[in-house]
Amino acid sequence: MSHIESNFSLVNIPIHLKQFVVDQDYDKYTPVDQAVWRYVMRQNYNFLGKRAHTAYLEGLKASGISIEKIPNILEMNRCLSEIGWGAVSIDGFIPGVAFFDFQAHNILPIACDIRTYDHVAYTPAPDIIHEAAGHSPIIKDEKYREYLKVFGAIGSKAISSRADYELYEAIRYLSIVKEDINATAEQVLAAEEELAQKTAAVTEISEATQLSRLYWWTVEYGLIGEVHNPQIYGAGLLSSVGESMSCLTDEVKKIPFSLDACIETDFDITKPQPQLFVCRDFDQLIEAVLEMKERMALHIGGTESLHKAVKSGQTTTSVYSSGLQVSGTLHHIISDEQGEAIYLATEGPTALAHQNTELVGHDKSYHSHGFSSPIGKIKGVEKPLENWTDEELEAYGLVIGSKTVVCFTSGVEVVGRVSYIDRIENKVVLIGFDECTVRYQERVLFQAEWGIYDMAVGAEIVSVYAGAADREKFQSGTHQPSETQTRRPIYTEEQKRQQQLYQIVRNLRIEEGAEEELPESLQAILQELDASYPTDWLLRLEILEIMLQHQFPEVDCQQLRSQLTAIGEADHELAGLIENGLSLLG
């Protein structure tokens, strides 16, 4: 067992998702990071305690989250296990389908970096404030947990396109660059231009995109209750100091929730949202995602769904009406004159399964170069081949050891010697042939020298979805982790000294018996701030809090308030943050 696996031993992490799990590395958090966490959480606790969903405050405690320090994911994991959930650390943005897959297994994936000092109010990158303090509290609500799990099970099977994945990579890279304190303006601009190009390249709205929009307008930016007086439950709002306050004003349009409205409305992660959707309750969300399922290839199957799988270029599963599941990268399909699929072919490692359990002898190593098979009924016979009795198979010549010709209604012809017939739950699912040739019109689809031909049996394709049927055995999801890694900041000596000052103030606040040292210590820190860090508002705010708690002379407190006001007047973006911080001090 690896170090990371032992850390998350309370969570049953599926094999295909372990590749996304990383170590939190708690020691990487600086004193400035801790101060950023504390500022945001103090603001949110005070404001959201009145305006968030009723599960919020109790949910914070139940999730192992405190206001005073960045949470340890292991502690969150232990706390969430009390309600049958868990938490793991991930590296920034991961593909939406993988994120949904975690939730389908009652696991909350948490990006463990934290927003920088310059992005206190809002960050385009997923960070631990958003992931932990935003997502986990409402999980306390049983209906909300049900919605996340149902959504996860359906969303993890949504088919994406190649363009979707390229867009994801562009979004991930931009979020990393924007949160990189060492990134140049030119790098940010180049990343923004790349995102714009990838966004323009998306010409079709895939299932994965529709599910991502539904997720965004509910789990990330959802409101609940009455349209004219809603409560906040979306993680993006619960983790944003600015938007949590502004979202309830008349400046942000409130729209009654509907599935169609959500999946037809795109979003921009880099900007505050101009409108939000208000659901009646979490039951309405469950109904909506179940309705979405009925529109997906997962539910519909057929030729159109197979085309979606081909376009995705990712691992998908095609399910025959016999129950046989073919998991691999669908390379192409052959259609008849009416445009209906009559033959499918995968490329690369492919596995066969039934009821999400891989069939013995039909794993990725056996079908390492792909798999191909007809779809449809036998010519002149109305009854689907999967439903034939042993007597009907024998009458047609499908007897082990006998050479026979199988003619499909489509015109596909299989000629070979029957080597096996597999029947599961009274349905024929596979028939093996050796010395076999498969043809369609003038086209040879399989040659005898290639070995055994494993022919899937099924009159139609009843379902197509992203990922493998038996994901544990297949050991791979629809996407791999991005090669673009989040960046560790490189601090200057000046920044390192600033962090030391934050730690000193933190120690003065939490350590008992330091009252006598306070006046002299704080005065020395303030002098150094004036000399070297004249615009640092957050540390001054923390110092003022200590001064007020210990009843420092009013003239000293007022002088510091004046400094903070001056910093806000010089930078409009900081004015609101400073004002909000001062409001909590009285």
N, C-alpha and C positions, 0 to 999 in steps of 0.2 A: 504494500500500500504506500503510495507517495505521500509526501508531507502535506500537500494540498488536500488529498483525499482523506487523510486522517483528521485534518482540521474540520472537515465537513461530514464527519461520520454519522451525524444525526440525520443527514439528508441522503436519500437514495437517488444519487445523480445518475441518470441514464448514460450509458457508455458513449452514445453519439453526441452528448452535450458536454462531456467532461473536458473536451478540447477548448471550450470557451471559459472554463473556470481558472482563475488565477488566485494567487495569494494576496491578501489585503495589504500586507506590509505596513502595519500600523505605525511603525517608527518613522515612516516617511513624512507624516504630518508635522508641519512646523507650528510654532506658537501662533503665527499669523493665521494659519489654517484654522486652528482651534478658536481663535477670536472671531473669524468669519462665521464659523458654525454657530457660535454662541450668539452673535448679533442677529443672524437670520432667525434662529430658533426662538429667541426672546421676542422678536417682532411677531413671528407667526403664532407663537403660543398665545400672546396677548390678543392679537386681532382675530385669529382663526378660532380661538376658543368660543367666540360669539357667532361667527359666520360660517364655520365649516360644518360638515355633516356631524351628527351627534356622536359618531364613533371616533372622531379625531383625537380628542384629548386622552381618552382612556386607551385608544389604540396606540398612541405614542408609548405609553408606559408598558402596555402589553407586548410591544415589539422590542423592548429593551433599549429605548431611545431616551436620552436625557437632554436637557437644554445645555448643560455645562460643557459637554465634550463630545467629540465625534464618536459615533458608536462603533463598537467592535463587532464585526459581522458574526463572529463565533457566538457572542452573547445574544445577538439578534436571532441567530439560528436556534439557539436553545429556547429562547422565549417563544418564537413562532411555532416551535414543535409542540407547544401546549395546545395549539388549535389545528394541528395536523399539517402545518406548513413549515417551510425552511427558507434559508437565504444562502446565497453563494456570491462570491466576488467575481466580477467580470471586468474586462478591459475596455471601457468606453462603449461606444455604439456597437451592437452586434446586429446581424440581420433580423428584421422583424419576425420572420417565421421561426427563427431559433429562440427569440425572446418569448414568443407565444408558447413554444414547445416547453420551455421551463415552467411556465404557468400551468400548462396542462398537467404537469407532474407536481403541482403544489409547491413550486420553488420560485422565490422572488430573486431574480438576478440583479445584483447591485453593482453599478459602476462606482469604483471606490475613490477615484480622484475627487478633489473638491475644487470648486470654483475659486478663481483668484480674487485677491483683494479688489482688483479693478472691476470685477463682475459680480459684486455682492448681490445686486438686485436681481440679475437674471443672467443665465449662461446658456448658450446654444448647445453646449456639450452636456451629456448626462453626467451628473456628479452625485456624490453620496448624499447631499442635501435633498436633491430631487428623488433619488432612488430609494433612500431609506426613509427620510422624514416625509416624503411625498407619497410614495406607493404603499408603505407598510401600514400606516395607522388605520385606514379604512378597511383593511383586511379583517379587522376585528368584527366587522359586520358579516353575518353568515350569508346573506343574500349576495353581497358584493363578492365574497369568496367564490360563491357558486358561479357568478357571472365570469370572473377571471378564469376559472377552471374550464367552463364551457367554451369561452372565447378561445382559450389556449388550445383546446382539443381541435377546434375547427380552424383557427388561424394557422396552426402549425401545418395544416394540410393545404393551405392556399397556394396556388401555383403563381409563381412570379415570372418575369421575363428577364432576358439578359440585360435589357436597358435598366430594369429595376435595380439589379445588382450593381451596375456601374454608377447609378445615381446614389445608392447607399454608400459606396466607396467615396464618392465626392462629398457627401454630407459628413461622413466620418472624418475625412481629411480636414474639411473646413472647421469642424468643431474642435479638432486637435490644434490646428494653427491658431484659432482665435483664443484658445486658453493657454497658449504657449507664451510665457512672458518674454521669451527671447526671439519670438517671431518678428519679422520686419513687416512694415506696411505693404511692401511689394509682395511678400509671400501671402499675406491675407487677401490682397486684391487678386492675385493669380488663382488662389483657391476659390474665391467667389466667382470668378469668370469660368473656372472649370465646372463648378456646380451649375451655373446658368446654362452652359453647353449641354451638360448631361440631362438637365431638366427639359431642355428643348428637344432632346433626342427621344424622349418618351412619347411615342405617338399613340400607344394603346394603353388603356387603363386595365391593368391585370387584376386578378382576384386578390393578390397580395397587397396591391395598392389600395383597393377598396377596403380590405380589412384593416390596413394601416390607418386609413382615414377614420374608420369607425372607432378604432382604438384611440386615436388622437382626440377626437371630439367627445369621448366618454372617459376612458381611464386617465388620459393625460389632461384634458381641459373640460371636464364635465361639470355641469351644475345640476342640482336635483331639487325637486319640490315645485313650488309655484313660480311661474315665469316672472311675476312682478316682485317676488321675494324669495329667491332661491338660496340654497346652501351650496357650499363648495365641496366637491369630493375629488376632483381631478388632481393628479399628482403634480402636474406642471404649475397649477395655481397654488397648491399647498406648499410648494417649495420656492415660490417667487415672491419676494417682499413687495415688489412693485405691482405685479399683476393680481396678486391676491386682493389688493386694495382697490385697484382701478377696475377690475372685472365686474364689480357689482354696481359701478356707476352707470349713468345713462349713456356714457360715451361708448360703451360696449353693447352691441345689440344682443338681446336675448331672444332665442328662437325655440319654439317647442320642438322637442326631439322627434325625429323620424329617421328611419333607416336610410331612405333615399336621399334625404337632405344631407346626411352626414357623408355618405359615400360619394356624393357628387360635389362636395366642397373640399377643395385642396387646402393646404396649409403651408405656411412658411415658418420654419423653426427658428429663424433668426430675428423675428419680429413679434411684438405683442399681437394677440389675436383680436381682429376687429369684431368678431361675433362669437357667441358661444351657444351651445344647445342645452336646453333644460329638460331632463327626463322627469317623468312622473315619479318613478321609483325604480329600483334595480330589477324588478320583475319585467318592466318594459324593455330593459336592455337585454335581458335573457331571451325574451320573445324575439327581439330584433336580430340577434346573432343567430338564432335558430332559423329565422326566415332567410338570413343571408346564406346559410348552409344549403338551403334548397335551390339557390341560384348558382351554386358552385359545381365545378366538374366532379367534385367529391360525390355529389348527389345525382348529377345528371348523367355522367358517362357519355358514351357515344363518340362519334367522329369529331365533333367540335372540341370536345375535351381532350382527345388525343392530339389534336393540332396545338392546343395550348401547351401540352407537355413537351412537344417537339420544340416549340419556340422558346421554352424556358431554358433548355440546355442544362438542366439540373436533374438530380435523381428524382424520379416520380414512380408511382405505382399505378399500373393498369390492372383492373379487376375484371376477370371474365365472369360471365353469368354462371359458370360452374363453381365459382368461389376461388378459383386459382388467381393468385396475385403475382404479377411480374414487376419486380423492382429493379430499376436501372435507368440509365440515360436514354430516353427514347430518341432514336436517331432519325427514323423516317417511318411513314406509313404508306401503304399502297391502297388506293381507292378505286372503286369500280366506276362505270360510266355515269352513275348517279351521284358520284362524289362520296359514297359511303365507304368507310374504312373496311378493308377485307384482309389486311395483313399488317402486322407491326414488327418492328425490328429495333432492338436496343444496340448500343455499342458500349464496349468496356464491361467491367464487372457487373453482373446481373444475378439476382437471386429469385427463387420461386418460393411462395409461401401460401398458406391457407389459414384464414382467421388469424392473421398477423403472427403466425408461427412458421418459421422457415422449414421447408420440406427437407428431410434428410437426403443428402446427396445432390442437392440443387442449390448450393451456396455460391458465393462470388468466385471461389477458386475453380469450381466446375464450369460455370458459365463466365469465365474470365474475359472472353472476347465478345460477349454479347449473346442475345437470344432473339429468335424470330419465330413467328407462328401465324397461321391463318386465324381469321375471325369469321364466324358464320355457321350456317347449317349445311348439312350434306345434301347434295343435289338429288332432287326427287323425293326427299323425306322431310315431312313437316316437323316431326318430333326432333328437338335439339339433341345432338349427339351426347351431351352430358347426361341426358335422362334415359338413354338406352339401357335395356336390361342385358344381362349376359347372353340371353338367347338372341336378342336383336343384333348384338355385336357379332356373334358367331355367324348369323345368317348373312351378314354383310361381308364376312371374310376377315373380320378383325379378331383373329385368334393368335395367341402367342406361338411364334415359330412359323406362321404362314405368311407368304408374300401376298400383298394385296394392293389395290389401287383405291385411294380415297379421293373422291371428286366432290369439291365444294360447289355450292350454288354460284358462288362468285367466279368460278373458273379455275381456282387454285387446285392443283392436282398433286397429291402426295403418293409416291410409289415406293414401297419398301417392305421389308420383313418385320412383322410385329415382334418387338423384343420385350415389351412390358405394357401393362394397362393398369393405371393407378386410379382407384376409386376411393373417394373420401365422402363420408356421410351420404352414401348411396348415389353419389354423382361421379361420373367419369371426369377426371380433371387433367390427366396426362396420358398420352399414348406414345411409347418410344418405338422408333424404327431404326434398323440398321440396313445397310446396302440401299440407302434411301436417296431419292431425288425429288426435289420439289420444284414445280414449274407454275408460272402464271403466264398464259399466252406464250410468247416466244422467249420469255425471261426465265432464266434458271435462278432459283432462289436458294437452293441447297444442293450440294453434290455429295455423292456417296462416299468419296474419299475423306470428307470432313469428319466422319465418325457417326455416332448415334444422333439421330434427329429426335429431339424431345418436342412433341407437338402439344401445345396447349389446347384444351377443349373448352369451347364456349360459343354460344350462338351470337353473343354480343358483349360489348364492354359496358359494364353497368356503373363503373366508378373510375375516376382518375384523380390522383391527388399527389401533392408534393411529399417527398421523402419516401423511405422504404417501409414496407409492411411490417417486417420484424426489425425495428431499428436497433435493437440491442445486438442481434446477430450481424446485421449489415454494418454496424459500427460507424455509421456516417449519416449526418443529416443532409438537408438540401444544400447547405452552404458550409464552407470552411471559414475559420476565423480569418479576419483581414490580415494581410501582411503589413499594413500600415499601423505601427504601434504608437500608443500614446507616449508623450515625451515627458521625461523628468526635467524640471526646471534647473537651470544652472544659475546659482545665486552669486551676486557680487559681494565683496566684503562689506559694502554699505548695507546691502539687504540682509546679510547674516547678522550684522550688528543690530539692525532693526528687529529681527526675530528674537534676539537676546533680550531686548527691551520688553517685548511682548511677554516673554517668559517670566521676566522679573515681576511685571505687573500682575501676571496670572498668579504667581506664587504669593504675592502680597495680598491678593484677594482671598485665596483659599486657605492659606496657612494661619493657624491660630497663634496668638501671642506676638504678632508683628506690629501691633498698634504703635508702639513707641518709635519704631523705625519709619513709620509711614511719612510723616511730614518731610523729613530730610531726604528719604529715598525718592518720593514722588517729585520733590522739587528738583532733584538732580536729573531725573528722567525728563521732566518738562523742559529744562534748560537744554538738554541734548536734542530733544525734539525740535525746539525753536531753532537750534543751530543747524541741524542736519536733515530734519524731516518736517519742514514747515507745513506741508499739506496733509500730513497723516491725521485724519479725523477719527479713525476707529480707536487708536490707542488713547487719544485724548478723551474720547467718550468713556472708555473703560476707567481711566484715571478719575474723571469727574464722578463716576458712579461710586468709586471708593471714597472719594472726598465727602460726598453727600452722606454716605452710610456712616462715616465716622465723624460727621458734624464738623468739618473743617470750617474756618471762618468764611462768612458769606462773601467777603471781598475776594478771596482766593477762588471760590467757586464761580463767582460772576466773571472774573477775569478769564477763566477757562471757557466759560460759555461764550464770551465775546469772541474768543479765538475761533471757536467752532462755527459761530455765525459768520465770521469773516471768511472762513474757508468755503462755506456754502455759498456766500454771495459771489465769490470769485469763480465758482464752478457750479453751474446750475444743476448738473446731474447729481452732484453730491448734496445739494441743499435738502432734497427730500429725505435722503438717507439720514442726514444729521438731525433733521427735524424729528423724524420718527424715533431716532435713538434718544434724543432729549426728552421726548414725550413720555418715555417709560421711566425717566428718572424723577419726574415730578418738578 
